[in-house]
Amino acid sequence: MNREVCPVAPESPSTRLHSVSVAGVVIREDGRVLVIRRAGNGAWEPPGGVLELAEAPEDGVRREVYEETGITVRVDRLTGVYKNSSRGIVALVFRCRTEGGYEQLSDESTAVEWLTPDEVAGRMAEVYAVRVADALLDGAPQVRTHDGTTFAQPPGRVAKRR
């Protein structure tokens, strides 16, 4: 088998594959943001999860937000691309608006709340708080790399998790 190998990222048997996840930063009319507390680890995050193979990213965001919160959303735009280099996960984050539904818990969420941006910065780990802060900005989507805890190039000032 004769395949060309990219000189920048050579192929090898140990090359890890990436998974793609999506998350929705859902902003209510009063500026509060929809968040969940993950059942698996107790962390506060925007709702989201792994994108299914044949699923469009916007459809995945709508599905994940609804499954985890009971809220239906309209996807406005892509606000960031975040690579967790230690786990091989690329997350696409979208700003969304509510269309309907009612807050409810799921197997994946032990709490569903609407937080102010300041409350988000106080409750979430920096890698998630930055995603929310980026979604609140206008302009081009942000592209950031982190190791699960620390960004390769630190973003602007974001309050540390309490």
C-alpha positions in Angstrom: 0.0 0.0 0.0 1.6 3.3 -1.1 0.3 6.3 0.9 1.8 9.7 1.1 2.6 10.8 4.6 2.2 14.3 5.7 5.7 15.7 6.7 4.2 17.8 9.4 2.2 15.1 11.1 3.6 11.7 10.0 1.3 8.7 10.3 2.4 6.0 12.7 0.7 3.0 14.4 0.7 5.0 17.7 -1.1 8.1 16.1 -4.2 8.6 18.3 -7.5 9.5 16.8 -9.5 12.5 18.1 -13.1 12.5 19.2 -15.3 15.5 18.4 -17.7 17.0 21.0 -20.1 19.8 20.9 -21.4 22.2 23.6 -24.0 24.9 23.7 -23.6 28.1 25.6 -27.3 28.9 25.9 -28.0 32.5 26.8 -31.3 33.6 28.2 -32.8 37.0 27.5 -31.6 38.3 30.9 -28.0 37.3 30.1 -27.9 34.2 32.3 -26.2 31.1 30.9 -27.6 27.5 31.1 -25.2 25.1 32.9 -25.3 21.6 34.2 -23.5 19.8 37.0 -22.2 16.6 35.5 -23.4 13.4 37.2 -20.0 11.6 36.5 -17.7 14.1 38.1 -19.7 16.9 39.8 -18.2 19.5 37.5 -20.2 22.5 36.3 -20.1 22.8 32.5 -22.2 24.0 29.5 -24.3 21.1 28.3 -22.8 19.0 25.5 -21.3 15.7 24.5 -19.8 13.6 21.8 -21.0 14.3 18.3 -22.5 11.2 16.6 -20.8 10.0 13.4 -23.5 11.0 10.9 -24.7 14.1 12.8 -24.2 17.7 11.8 -22.6 19.8 14.6 -25.6 22.1 15.0 -27.9 19.1 15.3 -25.6 17.5 17.9 -25.7 20.7 20.0 -29.5 20.8 19.9 -29.7 17.1 20.8 -27.2 17.3 23.7 -28.7 20.5 25.2 -32.2 19.0 25.1 -31.1 15.5 26.5 -29.2 17.1 29.4 -31.4 20.0 30.3 -34.9 19.7 28.7 -34.4 23.0 26.9 -34.8 23.3 23.1 -32.5 25.8 21.5 -31.7 27.7 18.3 -28.0 27.6 17.3 -26.7 31.1 16.6 -23.1 30.6 15.7 -19.8 28.8 16.4 -17.9 30.7 19.1 -14.9 28.4 19.7 -12.8 25.4 18.9 -11.0 23.8 21.9 -8.5 21.0 21.8 -7.8 18.9 24.9 -4.3 17.7 23.9 -4.1 15.2 26.7 -7.4 13.4 25.9 -7.5 13.9 22.1 -10.9 15.7 22.2 -11.8 18.6 20.0 -14.8 20.6 21.2 -16.9 22.8 19.0 -18.8 25.4 21.1 -21.8 27.2 19.8 -23.8 30.2 21.2 -27.5 29.3 21.4 -30.8 30.9 22.4 -33.7 29.2 24.1 -36.8 28.2 22.0 -38.7 26.3 24.7 -38.9 23.5 27.1 -38.4 23.3 30.9 -35.3 22.6 33.0 -35.1 18.9 33.9 -32.4 16.6 35.2 -31.1 13.6 33.2 -28.8 10.6 33.7 -25.9 13.0 32.8 -26.9 16.0 35.0 -27.5 16.3 38.7 -28.4 20.0 38.5 -29.5 22.5 35.8 -29.2 26.2 36.5 -29.1 29.6 34.9 -26.0 31.5 36.1 -24.7 35.0 35.6 -21.3 35.3 33.8 -19.7 36.1 37.2 -21.2 32.9 38.7 -19.9 30.9 35.8 -16.4 32.1 36.4 -16.7 31.2 40.1 -18.1 27.7 39.6 -16.5 26.3 36.5 -12.9 25.1 35.9 -11.1 27.6 33.7 -11.2 25.4 30.6 -15.0 25.6 30.7 -15.4 29.1 32.0 -13.3 30.4 29.1 -15.7 28.7 26.6 -18.6 30.6 28.1 -16.7 33.9 28.2 -15.7 33.4 24.5 -19.3 32.6 23.6 -20.4 35.9 25.1 -18.0 37.8 22.8 -18.8 39.0 19.3 -16.4 38.4 16.5 -14.5 35.4 15.1 -14.5 32.1 16.9 -11.6 31.5 19.3 -9.3 28.5 18.8 -7.5 27.3 21.9 -5.5 24.3 23.0 -5.3 23.0 26.6 -4.2 19.9 28.5 -7.4 19.5 30.4 -6.4 22.1 33.0 -4.1 24.8 31.6 -4.2 26.6 28.2 -1.2 26.4 25.9 -1.5 30.2 25.5 -3.4 31.7 28.4 -6.6 33.5 27.5 -7.5 36.8 28.9 -8.1 37.1 32.6 -10.7 34.6 33.8 -11.5 34.1 37.5 -10.2 30.9 39.0 -12.6 28.2 40.2 -13.5 28.5 43.8 
